[in-house]
Amino acid sequence: MNKKLFIPLVAATALAACQPTTETAEDRFIDQLLSQMTLEEKIGQMNQLNFDQPLDTVKAQVRRGEIGSMLNIPVDIINEVQRTAMEESRLGIPLIIGRDVIHGYKTVFPIPLGQAASFNPQVVEDGGRVAAIEATSQGMRWTFAPMLDVSRDARWGRIAESLGEDPYLAAELGAAMVRGFQGDSLNDPTSMAACAKHFVGYGASEGGRDYNSTQIPLRSLRNVYLPPFQRAIETGAATVMTSFNDNDGVPSSCNDFLLRTVLRDEWRFDGFVVSDWNSMGEMMAHGVAADRKDVARLSANAGLDMEMVSYTYMDYLPELVAEGAVPMEHIDQAVRNILRIKYRLGLFDNPYIDTDKPSPLYAEEHLQKARTAATQSAILLKNDGVLPLKTSQTVAIIGPMADAPHDQLGTWSFDGEQSHTVTPLKALQTEYKQVKYHYEPGLRYSRDTNTDRFQAVKRAVRQSDVAVVFVGEEAILSGEAHSLSNINLIGKQSDLLQAVKSVGKPVVMVVMAGRPLTIERDLPYADAVLYSFHPGTMGGPAILDLLFGRENPSGKLPVTFVREVGQIPMYYNHHNTGRPAQDWFTPIDQIPLNAQQTSLGNTSFYLDSGRDPLFPFGYGLSYTRFEYANLRLSDTVASPTGVITATATIKNVGTTDGTEVVQLYVRDLVGSIARPVRELKGFQRVHLKAGESKAVTFTLPVQDLAFYGKDLVKKVEPGKFHLWIAPNSAEGLQSEFRVK
Ligand code: BGC
């Protein structure tokens, strides 16, 4: 068999040297290859297989050039299957091997929502880098991350995988994750192609039910949901995944406006687009495709390059092309996009895993980075003086999450191993040996309703100086297809907390969960609350360092915490409305009998839960206190091309060193459309020694105030703006400026 019909890269490059042209070596390589491919081989590149068939069957397909990519292939056969592609298929085109490496491969970092709480792009970039180093060592050169779905609904299980509710934060941290996965160059063998997903709007699924429809008008799509994706593309994300949802009736996998107009024409994306798992096939269930042939036609014409697992391209594109229902240019374009990324990854030259290299899995440096991430991701929500604990105190360790090595890893940790997880209990036994403790979980897992051990719990608390109650959610209760309509602490965990409190000792509640739970009813029973979105492999030592004051909490909420599930959606960057709620309301039990209809004020609030969330976006405490003073702006008037510089003095007025996430917000007071009451435009982590103060400066290009207004054109609209430098989205120092 003639294995290499196409002119190899070196030859192509040499050829280029004598032909002055703007074409790059990459273009020429792809053109050469494409010109030798049959239609069937081209369609093969557009086909992604889930490894769920016997090896011989898979290899036969690879040999025939019917597969461009695989996911979920066991690592020990990656080289073997790749060798089949390289040496036994007619053109020797390498496979691109993908996997969901979402927040770590073996060394598991906090879930993305937790990483977002660090407000630290470096921590997020490190997470991506560690994941890429570990996963590429096993042959995976493509990850299905970052997930950039803005989500305002904690019922949705996949909020765990998101970077929170704010488009700016998600864009900044998503870009950091792309940098981490892809490294300095895709060509480096430790680089993984990133995949910006799920394009787009998936986080707004109705009622938080996974896979559900979304109703996002074009302006909100442009102003809220698309920006993190645009940022990822600008950062160089190699691939994009379409989402499951239909938005206003149009499933993403056949949305040519998204895939061609926005992605290609506006953003100049030159990587490839993959469908989500059977999201193409599901267009029949959506009711927009009559049969599998229709599916292939709709997606290919919309600009979807690679089909994940549903095989309609393989089965129907040949005849659709023959009938003229799918133009050949669409096929060529898709294949070019796929080959381009394979070329950039260096797969044509280095397709195999080097099995002689020392394993980087669980490298000490990786574990340290995961520990730092978990430390910076935890948010102190309440502290009546009980924290930090002293190592001389005897501690009762209570609750089902104190020693839950699997659950602490969180959702989407396919490859993480619980045998490597360091739980809080394990960290206590290994790193805090001097601390005396009594361990009594009380409940075996988060959903457990058996309270038989509560007496034993109380005994343990009585014998201790302080109780730390580890509650939360098992990993399986968040993530894909794991939505909830009730997001209180599940099982008997609230009862457990109350039983502990009844003993009369100080109580610390540590929550490990995949979403912001509704914990208002639990707050009276806890003197301090530390919230740690599933913190990963090194969560245990990180949490103990925070509890014992070796580290000072610095995380801030990347998402609003509601009081009641019925408040959802509630998010900080909402519109003011025509009747904004007041900062007072009459509690429902104090409404007089026979009250007049308008006696409560005709504004936008709930009779039973008021106007405000439990904790606002950006909120988080520290063991010290920071004072904000002396906000000053460089100018009070700026041109649309100018820059505003805002400075405030932040002082650590406590006796402990600490780090504050200082936040910059703006409000556009009058626009052609209603504008958010606040929008995050910057943040900085600032370390301050006890007593120290620093001038913290933000530089705000006025162009960052541009938005899609009434005419759907992105621009800065002149007028007055408010600006805050703030510790969270509900407080801060305020000033104002005007754009001419
Ligand atoms: C998920 C994607 C994931 C894919 C591959 C789908 O069910 O929605 O996020 O990347 O499966 O595992």
Residues whose N, C-alpha, C, O or C-beta is under 5 A from the ligand:
A	BS01	BGC	D100 F144 D276 W277
